[in-house]
Amino acid sequence: MTQEPPQYVDLEGARLVLSELGVELTPRQMKRAAEKDAHGRRKLPFFIDPIDGTLKIDRADLVRVYAARQREAQEICGWTP
Protein backbone atom coordinates (compact mmCIF):
# COMPACT_ATOMS: atom_id res chain seq x y z
CA MET A 1 0.00 0.00 0.00
CA THR A 2 1.46 3.34 -1.01
CA GLN A 3 0.84 6.45 0.97
CA GLU A 4 -0.16 9.58 -0.88
CA PRO A 5 2.22 12.53 -0.50
CA PRO A 6 1.04 15.33 1.77
CA GLN A 7 -0.97 18.15 0.24
CA TYR A 8 -0.01 21.30 2.07
CA VAL A 9 -2.43 24.19 2.16
CA ASP A 10 -2.08 27.73 3.48
CA LEU A 11 -4.54 29.50 5.78
CA GLU A 12 -7.01 30.23 2.99
CA GLY A 13 -6.70 26.68 1.64
CA ALA A 14 -7.37 25.30 5.12
CA ARG A 15 -10.42 27.53 5.39
CA LEU A 16 -11.69 26.09 2.10
CA VAL A 17 -11.05 22.51 3.24
CA LEU A 18 -13.07 23.16 6.38
CA SER A 19 -15.87 24.77 4.39
CA GLU A 20 -16.09 21.53 2.37
CA LEU A 21 -16.73 19.80 5.72
CA GLY A 22 -19.44 22.30 6.62
CA VAL A 23 -17.26 24.33 9.00
CA GLU A 24 -17.53 27.96 7.93
CA LEU A 25 -14.82 30.18 9.39
CA THR A 26 -13.88 33.76 8.66
CA PRO A 27 -10.29 34.52 7.63
CA ARG A 28 -9.78 36.04 11.10
CA GLN A 29 -11.02 32.88 12.86
CA MET A 30 -8.69 30.77 10.71
CA LYS A 31 -5.75 33.04 11.53
CA ARG A 32 -6.50 32.78 15.26
CA ALA A 33 -6.59 28.96 15.02
CA ALA A 34 -3.07 29.09 13.59
CA GLU A 35 -1.65 31.50 16.17
CA LYS A 36 0.45 30.18 19.03
CA ASP A 37 -0.99 30.30 22.53
CA ALA A 38 0.88 31.37 25.67
CA HIS A 39 2.57 27.95 25.76
CA GLY A 40 3.76 28.16 22.15
CA ARG A 41 1.20 25.65 20.86
CA ARG A 42 -1.21 26.09 17.98
CA LYS A 43 -4.83 24.90 18.00
CA LEU A 44 -4.20 23.16 14.68
CA PRO A 45 -0.95 21.56 13.42
CA PHE A 46 0.23 24.46 11.25
CA PHE A 47 3.94 24.89 10.58
CA ILE A 48 6.02 27.58 8.93
CA ASP A 49 6.99 26.69 5.37
CA PRO A 50 10.80 26.79 5.29
CA ILE A 51 10.84 28.17 1.74
CA ASP A 52 8.31 30.98 1.71
CA GLY A 53 7.79 31.53 5.46
CA THR A 54 3.99 31.17 5.36
CA LEU A 55 1.89 28.94 7.58
CA LYS A 56 0.98 25.57 6.06
CA ILE A 57 -0.90 22.48 7.17
CA ASP A 58 -1.34 19.04 5.63
CA ARG A 59 -4.87 18.77 4.26
CA ALA A 60 -5.26 15.20 5.57
CA ASP A 61 -4.08 16.20 9.06
CA LEU A 62 -6.67 18.96 9.18
CA VAL A 63 -9.46 16.53 8.27
CA ARG A 64 -8.12 13.96 10.78
CA VAL A 65 -8.17 16.55 13.59
CA TYR A 66 -11.86 17.23 12.98
CA ALA A 67 -12.69 13.53 12.68
CA ALA A 68 -10.86 12.80 15.96
CA ARG A 69 -12.79 15.53 17.78
CA GLN A 70 -16.05 14.12 16.42
CA ARG A 71 -15.14 10.62 17.66
CA GLU A 72 -14.28 12.04 21.09
CA ALA A 73 -17.64 13.80 21.26
CA GLN A 74 -19.43 10.60 20.28
CA GLU A 75 -17.60 8.62 22.95
CA ILE A 76 -18.35 11.20 25.64
CA CYS A 77 -22.08 11.02 24.99
CA GLY A 78 -22.06 7.24 24.59
CA TRP A 79 -23.14 7.34 20.96
CA THR A 80 -22.06 4.47 18.73
CA PRO A 81 -22.60 4.31 14.98
PDB file as gemmi writes it, atoms N, CA and C in Angstrom:
CRYST1    1.000    1.000    1.000  90.00  90.00  90.00 P 1                      
ATOM      1  N   MET A   1       0.847  -1.175   0.000  1.00  0.00           N  
ATOM      2  CA  MET A   1       0.000   0.000   0.000  1.00  0.00           C  
ATOM      3  C   MET A   1       0.892   1.238   0.000  1.00  0.00           C  
ATOM      4  N   THR A   2       0.663   2.129  -0.949  1.00  0.00           N  
ATOM      5  CA  THR A   2       1.461   3.344  -1.006  1.00  0.00           C  
ATOM      6  C   THR A   2       0.696   4.492  -0.374  1.00  0.00           C  
ATOM      7  N   GLN A   3       1.448   5.300   0.325  1.00  0.00           N  
ATOM      8  CA  GLN A   3       0.841   6.450   0.973  1.00  0.00           C  
ATOM      9  C   GLN A   3       0.932   7.648   0.042  1.00  0.00           C  
ATOM     10  N   GLU A   4      -0.157   8.398  -0.040  1.00  0.00           N  
ATOM     11  CA  GLU A   4      -0.156   9.583  -0.877  1.00  0.00           C  
ATOM     12  C   GLU A   4       0.711  10.656  -0.246  1.00  0.00           C  
ATOM     13  N   PRO A   5       1.402  11.444  -1.070  1.00  0.00           N  
ATOM     14  CA  PRO A   5       2.222  12.525  -0.500  1.00  0.00           C  
ATOM     15  C   PRO A   5       1.323  13.579   0.135  1.00  0.00           C  
ATOM     16  N   PRO A   6       1.845  14.293   1.117  1.00  0.00           N  
ATOM     17  CA  PRO A   6       1.037  15.333   1.771  1.00  0.00           C  
ATOM     18  C   PRO A   6       0.648  16.432   0.782  1.00  0.00           C  
ATOM     19  N   GLN A   7      -0.519  16.995   1.015  1.00  0.00           N  
ATOM     20  CA  GLN A   7      -0.972  18.150   0.235  1.00  0.00           C  
ATOM     21  C   GLN A   7      -1.053  19.314   1.211  1.00  0.00           C  
ATOM     22  N   TYR A   8      -0.064  20.177   1.143  1.00  0.00           N  
ATOM     23  CA  TYR A   8      -0.006  21.299   2.070  1.00  0.00           C  
ATOM     24  C   TYR A   8      -0.858  22.450   1.570  1.00  0.00           C  
ATOM     25  N   VAL A   9      -1.606  23.044   2.488  1.00  0.00           N  
ATOM     26  CA  VAL A   9      -2.434  24.194   2.158  1.00  0.00           C  
ATOM     27  C   VAL A   9      -2.104  25.337   3.112  1.00  0.00           C  
ATOM     28  N   ASP A  10      -2.308  26.557   2.637  1.00  0.00           N  
ATOM     29  CA  ASP A  10      -2.080  27.728   3.480  1.00  0.00           C  
ATOM     30  C   ASP A  10      -3.351  28.025   4.267  1.00  0.00           C  
ATOM     31  N   LEU A  11      -3.376  29.156   4.951  1.00  0.00           N  
ATOM     32  CA  LEU A  11      -4.542  29.499   5.775  1.00  0.00           C  
ATOM     33  C   LEU A  11      -5.838  29.522   4.970  1.00  0.00           C  
ATOM     34  N   GLU A  12      -5.800  30.152   3.810  1.00  0.00           N  
ATOM     35  CA  GLU A  12      -7.011  30.231   2.986  1.00  0.00           C  
ATOM     36  C   GLU A  12      -7.402  28.847   2.476  1.00  0.00           C  
ATOM     37  N   GLY A  13      -6.420  28.049   2.089  1.00  0.00           N  
ATOM     38  CA  GLY A  13      -6.705  26.684   1.644  1.00  0.00           C  
ATOM     39  C   GLY A  13      -7.319  25.856   2.756  1.00  0.00           C  
ATOM     40  N   ALA A  14      -6.810  26.031   3.975  1.00  0.00           N  
ATOM     41  CA  ALA A  14      -7.366  25.304   5.123  1.00  0.00           C  
ATOM     42  C   ALA A  14      -8.804  25.738   5.374  1.00  0.00           C  
ATOM     43  N   ARG A  15      -9.055  27.019   5.218  1.00  0.00           N  
ATOM     44  CA  ARG A  15     -10.420  27.528   5.395  1.00  0.00           C  
ATOM     45  C   ARG A  15     -11.359  26.898   4.368  1.00  0.00           C  
ATOM     46  N   LEU A  16     -10.874  26.721   3.142  1.00  0.00           N  
ATOM     47  CA  LEU A  16     -11.689  26.094   2.100  1.00  0.00           C  
ATOM     48  C   LEU A  16     -11.922  24.612   2.381  1.00  0.00           C  
ATOM     49  N   VAL A  17     -10.902  23.926   2.875  1.00  0.00           N  
ATOM     50  CA  VAL A  17     -11.053  22.507   3.237  1.00  0.00           C  
ATOM     51  C   VAL A  17     -12.129  22.372   4.310  1.00  0.00           C  
ATOM     52  N   LEU A  18     -12.072  23.227   5.316  1.00  0.00           N  
ATOM     53  CA  LEU A  18     -13.066  23.164   6.384  1.00  0.00           C  
ATOM     54  C   LEU A  18     -14.456  23.506   5.872  1.00  0.00           C  
ATOM     55  N   SER A  19     -14.549  24.425   4.932  1.00  0.00           N  
ATOM     56  CA  SER A  19     -15.874  24.769   4.395  1.00  0.00           C  
ATOM     57  C   SER A  19     -16.467  23.577   3.645  1.00  0.00           C  
ATOM     58  N   GLU A  20     -15.611  22.757   3.021  1.00  0.00           N  
ATOM     59  CA  GLU A  20     -16.091  21.529   2.369  1.00  0.00           C  
ATOM     60  C   GLU A  20     -16.689  20.566   3.387  1.00  0.00           C  
ATOM     61  N   LEU A  21     -16.218  20.660   4.639  1.00  0.00           N  
ATOM     62  CA  LEU A  21     -16.727  19.803   5.722  1.00  0.00           C  
ATOM     63  C   LEU A  21     -17.930  20.424   6.423  1.00  0.00           C  
ATOM     64  N   GLY A  22     -18.310  21.624   5.997  1.00  0.00           N  
ATOM     65  CA  GLY A  22     -19.443  22.300   6.623  1.00  0.00           C  
ATOM     66  C   GLY A  22     -19.052  23.205   7.771  1.00  0.00           C  
ATOM     67  N   VAL A  23     -17.749  23.450   7.944  1.00  0.00           N  
ATOM     68  CA  VAL A  23     -17.264  24.325   9.003  1.00  0.00           C  
ATOM     69  C   VAL A  23     -16.887  25.653   8.357  1.00  0.00           C  
ATOM     70  N   GLU A  24     -17.746  26.645   8.541  1.00  0.00           N  
ATOM     71  CA  GLU A  24     -17.532  27.957   7.927  1.00  0.00           C  
ATOM     72  C   GLU A  24     -16.814  28.881   8.901  1.00  0.00           C  
ATOM     73  N   LEU A  25     -15.608  29.276   8.550  1.00  0.00           N  
ATOM     74  CA  LEU A  25     -14.825  30.179   9.388  1.00  0.00           C  
ATOM     75  C   LEU A  25     -14.462  31.424   8.593  1.00  0.00           C  
ATOM     76  N   THR A  26     -14.345  32.528   9.291  1.00  0.00           N  
ATOM     77  CA  THR A  26     -13.883  33.760   8.659  1.00  0.00           C  
ATOM     78  C   THR A  26     -12.354  33.684   8.555  1.00  0.00           C  
ATOM     79  N   PRO A  27     -11.757  34.506   7.695  1.00  0.00           N  
ATOM     80  CA  PRO A  27     -10.291  34.522   7.634  1.00  0.00           C  
ATOM     81  C   PRO A  27      -9.669  34.831   9.004  1.00  0.00           C  
ATOM     82  N   ARG A  28     -10.301  35.694   9.775  1.00  0.00           N  
ATOM     83  CA  ARG A  28      -9.785  36.040  11.101  1.00  0.00           C  
ATOM     84  C   ARG A  28      -9.823  34.833  12.038  1.00  0.00           C  
ATOM     85  N   GLN A  29     -10.914  34.069  12.008  1.00  0.00           N  
ATOM     86  CA  GLN A  29     -11.018  32.876  12.856  1.00  0.00           C  
ATOM     87  C   GLN A  29      -9.942  31.856  12.473  1.00  0.00           C  
ATOM     88  N   MET A  30      -9.695  31.718  11.179  1.00  0.00           N  
ATOM     89  CA  MET A  30      -8.686  30.774  10.713  1.00  0.00           C  
ATOM     90  C   MET A  30      -7.305  31.219  11.174  1.00  0.00           C  
ATOM     91  N   LYS A  31      -7.041  32.513  11.090  1.00  0.00           N  
ATOM     92  CA  LYS A  31      -5.754  33.045  11.531  1.00  0.00           C  
ATOM     93  C   LYS A  31      -5.555  32.804  13.024  1.00  0.00           C  
ATOM     94  N   ARG A  32      -6.606  32.999  13.802  1.00  0.00           N  
ATOM     95  CA  ARG A  32      -6.505  32.778  15.257  1.00  0.00           C  
ATOM     96  C   ARG A  32      -6.243  31.311  15.577  1.00  0.00           C  
ATOM     97  N   ALA A  33      -6.816  30.397  14.798  1.00  0.00           N  
ATOM     98  CA  ALA A  33      -6.590  28.962  15.018  1.00  0.00           C  
ATOM     99  C   ALA A  33      -5.136  28.586  14.754  1.00  0.00           C  
ATOM    100  N   ALA A  34      -4.455  29.380  13.930  1.00  0.00           N  
ATOM    101  CA  ALA A  34      -3.070  29.085  13.591  1.00  0.00           C  
ATOM    102  C   ALA A  34      -2.074  29.811  14.491  1.00  0.00           C  
ATOM    103  N   GLU A  35      -2.540  30.763  15.280  1.00  0.00           N  
ATOM    104  CA  GLU A  35      -1.646  31.505  16.167  1.00  0.00           C  
ATOM    105  C   GLU A  35      -1.215  30.637  17.346  1.00  0.00           C  
ATOM    106  N   LYS A  36      -0.026  30.901  17.847  1.00  0.00           N  
ATOM    107  CA  LYS A  36       0.454  30.175  19.026  1.00  0.00           C  
ATOM    108  C   LYS A  36      -0.192  30.746  20.277  1.00  0.00           C  
ATOM    109  N   ASP A  37      -0.446  29.848  21.253  1.00  0.00           N  
ATOM    110  CA  ASP A  37      -0.987  30.302  22.529  1.00  0.00           C  
ATOM    111  C   ASP A  37       0.166  30.688  23.466  1.00  0.00           C  
ATOM    112  N   ALA A  38      -0.133  30.952  24.708  1.00  0.00           N  
ATOM    113  CA  ALA A  38       0.884  31.371  25.670  1.00  0.00           C  
ATOM    114  C   ALA A  38       1.957  30.304  25.895  1.00  0.00           C  
ATOM    115  N   HIS A  39       1.634  29.049  25.582  1.00  0.00           N  
ATOM    116  CA  HIS A  39       2.574  27.945  25.758  1.00  0.00           C  
ATOM    117  C   HIS A  39       3.303  27.603  24.469  1.00  0.00           C  
ATOM    118  N   GLY A  40       3.087  28.399  23.419  1.00  0.00           N  
ATOM    119  CA  GLY A  40       3.765  28.163  22.149  1.00  0.00           C  
ATOM    120  C   GLY A  40       3.133  27.093  21.289  1.00  0.00           C  
ATOM    121  N   ARG A  41       1.896  26.696  21.621  1.00  0.00           N  
ATOM    122  CA  ARG A  41       1.198  25.654  20.858  1.00  0.00           C  
ATOM    123  C   ARG A  41       0.096  26.265  20.011  1.00  0.00           C  
ATOM    124  N   ARG A  42      -0.139  25.657  18.871  1.00  0.00           N  
ATOM    125  CA  ARG A  42      -1.211  26.094  17.977  1.00  0.00           C  
ATOM    126  C   ARG A  42      -2.425  25.194  18.174  1.00  0.00           C  
ATOM    127  N   LYS A  43      -3.615  25.703  17.879  1.00  0.00           N  
ATOM    128  CA  LYS A  43      -4.833  24.895  17.998  1.00  0.00           C  
ATOM    129  C   LYS A  43      -4.868  23.818  16.926  1.00  0.00           C  
ATOM    130  N   LEU A  44      -4.273  24.105  15.783  1.00  0.00           N  
ATOM    131  CA  LEU A  44      -4.196  23.155  14.678  1.00  0.00           C  
ATOM    132  C   LEU A  44      -2.729  22.981  14.297  1.00  0.00           C  
ATOM    133  N   PRO A  45      -2.370  21.835  13.696  1.00  0.00           N  
ATOM    134  CA  PRO A  45      -0.948  21.559  13.424  1.00  0.00           C  
ATOM    135  C   PRO A  45      -0.370  22.314  12.213  1.00  0.00           C  
ATOM    136  N   PHE A  46      -0.400  23.635  12.276  1.00  0.00           N  
ATOM    137  CA  PHE A  46       0.231  24.455  11.246  1.00  0.00           C  
ATOM    138  C   PHE A  46       1.728  24.505  11.501  1.00  0.00           C  
ATOM    139  N   PHE A  47       2.499  24.694  10.458  1.00  0.00           N  
ATOM    140  CA  PHE A  47       3.938  24.889  10.583  1.00  0.00           C  
ATOM    141  C   PHE A  47       4.353  25.977   9.604  1.00  0.00           C  
ATOM    142  N   ILE A  48       5.527  26.539   9.820  1.00  0.00           N  
ATOM    143  CA  ILE A  48       6.019  27.584   8.934  1.00  0.00           C  
ATOM    144  C   ILE A  48       6.779  26.931   7.789  1.00  0.00           C  
ATOM    145  N   ASP A  49       6.348  27.222   6.573  1.00  0.00           N  
ATOM    146  CA  ASP A  49       6.994  26.694   5.371  1.00  0.00           C  
ATOM    147  C   ASP A  49       8.429  27.233   5.345  1.00  0.00           C  
ATOM    148  N   PRO A  50       9.419  26.335   5.254  1.00  0.00           N  
ATOM    149  CA  PRO A  50      10.803  26.794   5.288  1.00  0.00           C  
ATOM    150  C   PRO A  50      11.224  27.575   4.040  1.00  0.00           C  
ATOM    151  N   ILE A  51      10.478  27.476   2.973  1.00  0.00           N  
ATOM    152  CA  ILE A  51      10.842  28.171   1.744  1.00  0.00           C  
ATOM    153  C   ILE A  51      10.246  29.563   1.684  1.00  0.00           C  
ATOM    154  N   ASP A  52       8.930  29.657   1.870  1.00  0.00           N  
ATOM    155  CA  ASP A  52       8.312  30.982   1.710  1.00  0.00           C  
ATOM    156  C   ASP A  52       7.895  31.641   3.023  1.00  0.00           C  
ATOM    157  N   GLY A  53       8.055  30.939   4.157  1.00  0.00           N  
ATOM    158  CA  GLY A  53       7.788  31.535   5.461  1.00  0.00           C  
ATOM    159  C   GLY A  53       6.315  31.686   5.821  1.00  0.00           C  
ATOM    160  N   THR A  54       5.415  31.080   5.044  1.00  0.00           N  
ATOM    161  CA  THR A  54       3.991  31.165   5.356  1.00  0.00           C  
ATOM    162  C   THR A  54       3.557  29.937   6.155  1.00  0.00           C  
ATOM    163  N   LEU A  55       2.428  30.066   6.831  1.00  0.00           N  
ATOM    164  CA  LEU A  55       1.892  28.939   7.581  1.00  0.00           C  
ATOM    165  C   LEU A  55       1.268  27.934   6.630  1.00  0.00           C  
ATOM    166  N   LYS A  56       1.526  26.658   6.880  1.00  0.00           N  
ATOM    167  CA  LYS A  56       0.982  25.575   6.063  1.00  0.00           C  
ATOM    168  C   LYS A  56       0.490  24.475   6.988  1.00  0.00           C  
ATOM    169  N   ILE A  57      -0.394  23.640   6.451  1.00  0.00           N  
ATOM    170  CA  ILE A  57      -0.903  22.476   7.173  1.00  0.00           C  
ATOM    171  C   ILE A  57      -1.199  21.393   6.145  1.00  0.00           C  
ATOM    172  N   ASP A  58      -1.006  20.154   6.512  1.00  0.00           N  
ATOM    173  CA  ASP A  58      -1.338  19.041   5.634  1.00  0.00           C  
ATOM    174  C   ASP A  58      -2.862  18.893   5.615  1.00  0.00           C  
ATOM    175  N   ARG A  59      -3.416  18.863   4.435  1.00  0.00           N  
ATOM    176  CA  ARG A  59      -4.872  18.766   4.259  1.00  0.00           C  
ATOM    177  C   ARG A  59      -5.435  17.562   5.028  1.00  0.00           C  
ATOM    178  N   ALA A  60      -4.780  16.413   4.910  1.00  0.00           N  
ATOM    179  CA  ALA A  60      -5.265  15.195   5.570  1.00  0.00           C  
ATOM    180  C   ALA A  60      -5.205  15.334   7.092  1.00  0.00           C  
ATOM    181  N   ASP A  61      -4.171  15.985   7.604  1.00  0.00           N  
ATOM    182  CA  ASP A  61      -4.079  16.199   9.056  1.00  0.00           C  
ATOM    183  C   ASP A  61      -5.240  17.053   9.553  1.00  0.00           C  
ATOM    184  N   LEU A  62      -5.570  18.077   8.797  1.00  0.00           N  
ATOM    185  CA  LEU A  62      -6.675  18.957   9.180  1.00  0.00           C  
ATOM    186  C   LEU A  62      -7.986  18.170   9.265  1.00  0.00           C  
ATOM    187  N   VAL A  63      -8.243  17.343   8.279  1.00  0.00           N  
ATOM    188  CA  VAL A  63      -9.464  16.529   8.274  1.00  0.00           C  
ATOM    189  C   VAL A  63      -9.426  15.521   9.418  1.00  0.00           C  
ATOM    190  N   ARG A  64      -8.250  14.932   9.678  1.00  0.00           N  
ATOM    191  CA  ARG A  64      -8.122  13.961  10.784  1.00  0.00           C  
ATOM    192  C   ARG A  64      -8.393  14.611  12.144  1.00  0.00           C  
ATOM    193  N   VAL A  65      -7.940  15.850  12.321  1.00  0.00           N  
ATOM    194  CA  VAL A  65      -8.172  16.548  13.586  1.00  0.00           C  
ATOM    195  C   VAL A  65      -9.670  16.683  13.835  1.00  0.00           C  
ATOM    196  N   TYR A  66     -10.414  17.076  12.814  1.00  0.00           N  
ATOM    197  CA  TYR A  66     -11.859  17.232  12.985  1.00  0.00           C  
ATOM    198  C   TYR A  66     -12.538  15.888  13.202  1.00  0.00           C  
ATOM    199  N   ALA A  67     -12.101  14.858  12.501  1.00  0.00           N  
ATOM    200  CA  ALA A  67     -12.689  13.531  12.679  1.00  0.00           C  
ATOM    201  C   ALA A  67     -12.411  12.995  14.093  1.00  0.00           C  
ATOM    202  N   ALA A  68     -11.206  13.253  14.600  1.00  0.00           N  
ATOM    203  CA  ALA A  68     -10.858  12.798  15.956  1.00  0.00           C  
ATOM    204  C   ALA A  68     -11.726  13.495  16.995  1.00  0.00           C  
ATOM    205  N   ARG A  69     -11.944  14.787  16.833  1.00  0.00           N  
ATOM    206  CA  ARG A  69     -12.792  15.530  17.782  1.00  0.00           C  
ATOM    207  C   ARG A  69     -14.236  15.017  17.726  1.00  0.00           C  
ATOM    208  N   GLN A  70     -14.699  14.654  16.535  1.00  0.00           N  
ATOM    209  CA  GLN A  70     -16.046  14.117  16.419  1.00  0.00           C  
ATOM    210  C   GLN A  70     -16.148  12.783  17.144  1.00  0.00           C  
ATOM    211  N   ARG A  71     -15.137  11.917  16.964  1.00  0.00           N  
ATOM    212  CA  ARG A  71     -15.144  10.622  17.657  1.00  0.00           C  
ATOM    213  C   ARG A  71     -15.133  10.813  19.173  1.00  0.00           C  
ATOM    214  N   GLU A  72     -14.318  11.765  19.655  1.00  0.00           N  
ATOM    215  CA  GLU A  72     -14.275  12.043  21.090  1.00  0.00           C  
ATOM    216  C   GLU A  72     -15.648  12.471  21.604  1.00  0.00           C  
ATOM    217  N   ALA A  73     -16.307  13.335  20.858  1.00  0.00           N  
ATOM    218  CA  ALA A  73     -17.638  13.801  21.264  1.00  0.00           C  
ATOM    219  C   ALA A  73     -18.636  12.653  21.296  1.00  0.00           C  
ATOM    220  N   GLN A  74     -18.536  11.755  20.314  1.00  0.00           N  
ATOM    221  CA  GLN A  74     -19.433  10.600  20.277  1.00  0.00           C  
ATOM    222  C   GLN A  74     -19.193   9.679  21.475  1.00  0.00           C  
ATOM    223  N   GLU A  75     -17.922   9.482  21.819  1.00  0.00           N  
ATOM    224  CA  GLU A  75     -17.600   8.617  22.949  1.00  0.00           C  
ATOM    225  C   GLU A  75     -18.087   9.211  24.257  1.00  0.00           C  
ATOM    226  N   ILE A  76     -17.937  10.532  24.406  1.00  0.00           N  
ATOM    227  CA  ILE A  76     -18.352  11.202  25.639  1.00  0.00           C  
ATOM    228  C   ILE A  76     -19.846  11.031  25.876  1.00  0.00           C  
ATOM    229  N   CYS A  77     -20.627  11.121  24.802  1.00  0.00           N  
ATOM    230  CA  CYS A  77     -22.082  11.020  24.994  1.00  0.00           C  
ATOM    231  C   CYS A  77     -22.586   9.582  24.863  1.00  0.00           C  
ATOM    232  N   GLY A  78     -21.678   8.636  24.657  1.00  0.00           N  
ATOM    233  CA  GLY A  78     -22.060   7.237  24.589  1.00  0.00           C  
ATOM    234  C   GLY A  78     -22.722   6.828  23.287  1.00  0.00           C  
ATOM    235  N   TRP A  79     -22.534   7.620  22.254  1.00  0.00           N  
ATOM    236  CA  TRP A  79     -23.141   7.338  20.963  1.00  0.00           C  
ATOM    237  C   TRP A  79     -22.241   6.408  20.173  1.00  0.00           C  
ATOM    238  N   THR A  80     -22.832   5.370  19.587  1.00  0.00           N  
ATOM    239  CA  THR A  80     -22.056   4.470  18.728  1.00  0.00           C  
ATOM    240  C   THR A  80     -22.764   4.339  17.399  1.00  0.00           C  
ATOM    241  N   PRO A  81     -21.993   4.413  16.325  1.00  0.00           N  
ATOM    242  CA  PRO A  81     -22.604   4.314  14.976  1.00  0.00           C  
ATOM    243  C   PRO A  81     -23.106   2.916  14.673  1.00  0.00           C  
TER     244      PRO A  81                                                      
END                                                                             
